[in-house]
Amino acid sequence: MNETIAVVGAGISGLLLARELKARGADVVVYEKSRGLGGRLATKRVEAAVFDSGAQYFTAKSERFAALVAAWAARGVVAPWPGASAHRWIAQPSMNALGKFLAEGLDVRRESKVVQVRREEDWWELTLEDQAAGRAGRLALTAPMPQSLALLQAGGVALPQTLAAELAALTYHPCLALLLTLAGPSAVPAEGVALADGPVRWVADNSKKGISPGRAAAVTVHLSAAFAAEHYAKSETELAALVLPGIASTLGAPVVKVALQRWKFSEPVAPHAQPCVWLPEMGLGLAGDALGGPRVEAAALSGLALAERMAASAGG
Ligand SMILES: Cc1cc2nc3c(=O)[nH]c(=O)nc-3n(C[C@H](O)[C@H](O)[C@H](O)COP(=O)(O)OP(=O)(O)OC[C@H]3O[C@@H](n4cnc5c(N)ncnc54)[C@H](O)[C@@H]3O)c2cc1C
């Protein structure tokens, strides 16, 4: 039997899962379709401006995650959001730095998109886009659930019926992120601002957050799930025309450049009650925020929970 464990996805759930399994002596390979690490802990550069485009910060409410965050803080990997409450953590210097840190020492194959996973006699065959196939004895899928299920379906893998129906019901809200470069400093509060009504749900100034250099503000604007669902295919110019007039006073300076990041799978609508799925008879696990909850902390705990289940069923 092939003893390698393949992990699909280098977001926080996949990276913590891989680290935990490796620490217990397993041979782990992580496949990640993007060039970047950290998944939705994402940072995007637009010319000189730098934006956290996905998760803006995270909290640590559980003892287990709080201990991890404290260890990361001691090493300078995370810090409290400047000007915000100490309960809001950000990675240093920007969100994708946490993914980079967690990937250190792991065998992470970046730009390796898995397009199908197939169960052979007692191993998994992973078909990759434009690359030789991978093989592993056990497999952990940590992409957003609809993407993980699509990989199984492409390989003709059938899950137990009730579980299959439960997982298929785990849908995601989309989000649109407008990344704005302003002509000068913004009027956005240093800790960011959540808006209750209208198309915009969140505005944060990455310059005040300490991420983006220079005098011109770099502002992340997240649009609401309902608005994003309705206008998902629109261009940045069309979205800017619809949305920016309504937040001109929040921004406080003219917009000179607009970039757009679309998040098709932003946050799970209603996560599953279980923190992870482990099917020992198939050597198959699933983790990620659809199983834990729509937050960085929950995704992290999901990855750690799956690592424990996999290690326990391997006898150590
Ligand atoms: C706009 C936005 C704002 C958010 N704000 C917050 C916030 O403020 N606080 C908070 O706690 N949470 C927030 N979240 C949610 C948080 O980012 C997620 O819950 C968490 O990061 C999910 O981690 P994950 O490991 O489950 O998934 P991901 O981070 O999505 O990781 C999955 C990885 O799998 C990879 N992948 C997918 N398919 C394949 C494939 N076929 N082959 C190889 N690799 C593949 C992806 O590229 C990705 O890197 C936000 C999310 C978004 C999008």
The ligand as a Gaussian input file, in Angstrom:
#p B3LYP/6-31G(d) Opt

LIG

0 1
 C      -14.144000      37.850000       0.927000
 C      -13.969000      36.988000       2.153000
 C      -13.939000      37.562000       3.412000
 C      -13.775000      36.776000       4.557000
 N      -13.646000      37.370000       5.761000
 C      -13.321000      36.623000       6.832000
 C      -12.982000      37.238000       8.063000
 O      -12.907000      38.478000       8.154000
 N      -12.701000      36.431000       9.135000
 C      -12.697000      35.063000       9.036000
 O      -12.399000      34.374000      10.019000
 N      -12.990000      34.454000       7.857000
 C      -13.292000      35.201000       6.766000
 N      -13.533000      34.586000       5.571000
 C      -13.630000      33.117000       5.523000
 C      -12.254000      32.452000       5.596000
 O      -11.381000      33.057000       4.659000
 C      -12.413000      30.966000       5.278000
 O      -13.387000      30.394000       6.139000
 C      -11.114000      30.154000       5.427000
 O       -9.994000      30.869000       4.950000
 C      -11.299000      28.855000       4.674000
 O      -10.136000      28.056000       4.711000
 P      -10.151000      26.632000       3.996000
 O       -8.835000      26.015000       4.204000
 O      -11.365000      25.889000       4.423000
 O      -10.408000      26.949000       2.431000
 P       -9.534000      27.789000       1.373000
 O       -8.803000      28.900000       2.038000
 O      -10.484000      28.142000       0.276000
 O       -8.458000      26.738000       0.845000
 C       -8.784000      25.783000      -0.126000
 C       -7.617000      25.696000      -1.109000
 O       -7.894000      24.656000      -2.049000
 C       -7.384000      25.054000      -3.297000
 N       -8.054000      24.249000      -4.319000
 C       -9.360000      24.271000      -4.676000
 N       -9.596000      23.383000      -5.661000
 C       -8.409000      22.788000      -5.933000
 C       -8.002000      21.794000      -6.876000
 N       -8.881000      21.248000      -7.731000
 N       -6.703000      21.402000      -6.896000
 C       -5.796000      21.959000      -6.046000
 N       -6.125000      22.936000      -5.134000
 C       -7.416000      23.326000      -5.087000
 C       -7.721000      26.538000      -3.363000
 O       -6.942000      27.217000      -4.336000
 C       -7.417000      26.973000      -1.932000
 O       -6.090000      27.429000      -1.790000
 C      -13.677000      35.366000       4.418000
 C      -13.676000      34.788000       3.138000
 C      -13.795000      35.592000       2.013000
 C      -13.712000      34.963000       0.633000

